[in-house]
């Protein structure tokens, strides 16, 4: 089963394969933003050059419900996003693609790499959260990074947590984490 998609998420190796084998930099940027920062496709498509903050160390993201959050970037995101931004002559959308075009490209690339047909662009966001949870990040921090209002929404990523599942479920059930906490102070 190693190397196979599990419940809608990809391994770090599979994510690297996808990004490293992508020829187009705009798609590399999209895959990196979704896999390394946990952005939704709609959030990626809504990004403008103005959302790229000083040196591209962080990006302002307009999420669901018009909630703004700030995400830190990886070197991979910085390289791809700065290249894409350099190609744009205005502060309009950073990515000039449709959601359908992104879905079609992802499907073609993932199939070429041998990923199961159930793999979707959203699998990258799911992978981001899954890898954070499996790496031991507190569920509430993952909630803030994903821009979820409810900890229960974030709890779907507990499938990867091994022994932490019962503990996190107990904490969620006890209401130990308030849903209004905002890690980034916005």
Secondary structure, 3 states (H helix, E strand, C coil): CCCCCECCECCHHHHHHHHHCCCCHHHHHHHHHHHHCCCCHHHHHHCEHHHECHHHCEEEEECHHHCEEEEECCHHHHHHHHHHHHCCCCCCECCCCCHHHHHHHHHHHHHHCCCCCCCCCHHHHHHHHHHHHHCCCCHHHHHHHHCCCCHHHHHHHHHHCCCHHHHHHHHHHHCCCCCCCCCCCC
